[in-house]
């Protein structure tokens, strides 16, 4: 990072301040305001942190204007074409692609941590059968701090590594459990002979009464979706993980907080909302009505799966998923009228001045649900699928932060409440 300066001048006070400029390896220059309050008495106001870099990170790069996404420098298009989810996990965590021995060791370590403590399975049975799987996933991951409390110290590199591997390995086991509990199916245990994605599909769909063969088309499609969702720099859930991590909280608490943040419909919960929205629209003839609703400032309806804080261009992940959607549905011999509906909706929105002006394009969640649905994954599990993949990003970001701990995350506020006043006893009010 090299720096030069920007001069900030305060007309009223007649003072000037030199703010250093931080430049990363790519991306826009950033003003360093660390000393702003000390030197001027001012804070900055940035609701939603839309203009604020909360950390420096070497993991993921996005150029929202150009629609670029890279993990550790590698374009998402190349990784999704040629890599596997587990290899991407290694890359995100370690910074480099593994050689054959490193990959084998990593795969082995993840594979042999996939079982969860049996009491965690008992814990899952305490949830009501119709609990939302995201509620169960957040609860179960948070509870891991109670099951694996011997290795929670974020300051110990060995404990960090073990927690990271446990999290990535056990997340699919827990996710499948959430689904099975809802179905009333017995617990499925991980099969070490399968790869990461196949093992998850087997835990989701196998039942004791029938043989189950993982469909390679389904496993490949899911692996692709996992790669695309693995990390996305300082989004709301990742920032949550880092904020919780900055307090020194244990890794399971950090990831549970990330899952909770992901659940919101403006974030990862959008994939579930997209399918519900497409179901509600129901037919191509209703599209204009819903597009009008999305444009109406007095109507809270938004086109789910559209728009992004950072991308002011087509989300590169959406382009890949859109193409995969056609291929996967064709290979699985599935026809889904929702795909035609989604494509038509996209076309109408992309030609509409409201969406053009605001640079609103389909995001990663617009088409992902159609693939999940074709794989037999129920809508309520969509955000859990996102969470399985994003666990890798959260873990990588948490490890990066833990290696170079920063100050506790603690934003300021513009106070708009009452000024000081005296307490009035109850009988005098
Ligand atoms: N439908 C209709 N209008 C929209 C939409 C939408 N999906 N998204 C943004 N707008 C409008 C918004 O009302 C605002 O209009 P105006 O300038 O008249 O006030 C303008 O576009 C700018 O939007 P914003 O709300 O300031 O943008 P933001 O950066 O704060 O929000 C977002 C980003 C993703 C939360 C938002 O676009 C949205 O709610 N999209 C739908 C939910 C969704 O698909 N979320 C998934 C995001 S990608 C997966 C992930 O990483 O989580």
Boltz pocket constraint, residues with backbone or C-beta under 6 A from the ligand:
constraints:
  - pocket:
      binder: B
      contacts: [[A, 48], [A, 232], [A, 235], [A, 265], [A, 266], [A, 267], [A, 268], [A, 270], [A, 294], [A, 295], [A, 301], [A, 302], [A, 303], [A, 304], [A, 305], [A, 306], [A, 307], [A, 308], [A, 309], [A, 310], [A, 358], [A, 360], [A, 363], [A, 364], [A, 365]]
      max_distance: 6.0
